[in-house]
Amino acid sequence: MATANAMAVTVAFIAVICTLAIILAPEVSMGIAQSWFHGIDLSKVRAVVNPSLGSLVYGWTTATIGGWVAGYTFANVYNWFAPKKK
């Protein structure tokens, strides 16, 4: 449970930072994202309007939930593979 909670908080933090970056420095954000996707031209999929508060909250919420599920799954799989203490 601790791993799942830590992962959810981490993803939530990253989502907030990403949102702020998109709002405050959209060109820099697009440049970083493009470099992460090995030079794919992201201008073809770039939004032409700023996201609404509702879509930001929805994205933050679903990312946080996804992070929790990923953390929970990781912890359980890790524990399954970890050697048992005697």
C-alpha positions in Angstrom: 0.0 0.0 0.0 2.9 2.4 0.8 4.4 1.9 -2.7 1.0 2.5 -4.3 0.5 5.7 -2.3 4.0 7.0 -3.0 3.6 6.3 -6.7 0.2 8.1 -6.8 1.7 11.2 -5.1 4.7 11.2 -7.4 2.5 11.0 -10.5 0.2 13.7 -9.1 3.2 16.0 -8.6 4.6 15.3 -12.1 1.1 16.1 -13.5 1.0 19.4 -11.8 4.5 20.3 -12.9 3.7 19.3 -16.5 0.5 21.3 -16.4 2.3 24.4 -15.2 5.0 23.9 -17.8 2.4 23.7 -20.6 0.6 26.8 -19.4 3.7 28.9 -18.6 6.2 27.7 -21.3 4.4 25.9 -24.1 7.2 26.1 -26.6 9.8 24.7 -24.2 7.4 22.0 -23.1 6.7 21.0 -26.7 10.5 20.9 -27.4 11.1 18.7 -24.4 8.2 16.4 -25.3 9.4 16.2 -28.9 12.9 15.2 -27.7 11.4 12.4 -25.6 9.5 11.1 -28.6 12.7 10.9 -30.7 12.0 13.9 -32.9 8.4 13.0 -33.9 6.7 16.2 -35.1 4.3 16.9 -32.3 3.1 20.1 -33.9 0.6 18.0 -35.8 -1.2 17.0 -32.6 -0.6 20.2 -30.6 -3.7 21.7 -29.0 -4.7 25.1 -30.4 -6.6 26.1 -27.3 -5.6 26.0 -23.6 -7.1 23.1 -21.7 -10.1 23.8 -19.5 -9.9 23.5 -15.8 -12.3 20.5 -16.0 -10.0 18.7 -18.4 -6.9 19.5 -16.2 -8.7 18.1 -13.1 -9.9 15.1 -15.0 -6.4 14.4 -16.3 -4.8 14.9 -12.9 -7.3 12.6 -11.3 -7.0 9.8 -13.8 -3.1 10.1 -13.8 -3.1 9.9 -10.0 -5.4 6.8 -10.0 -3.3 5.2 -12.8 -0.1 5.9 -10.7 -1.7 4.3 -7.7 -2.7 1.2 -9.7 0.8 1.0 -11.2 2.4 1.3 -7.8 0.1 -1.3 -6.3 0.8 -3.7 -9.1 4.5 -3.1 -9.0 4.6 -3.8 -5.2 2.6 -7.0 -5.5 4.7 -8.3 -8.4 7.9 -7.3 -6.6 6.8 -9.1 -3.4 5.9 -12.2 -5.5 9.4 -12.3 -7.0 11.3 -11.3 -3.8 12.9 -14.1 -1.9 11.0 -15.0 1.2 12.7 -14.4 4.5 13.0 -17.4 6.8 
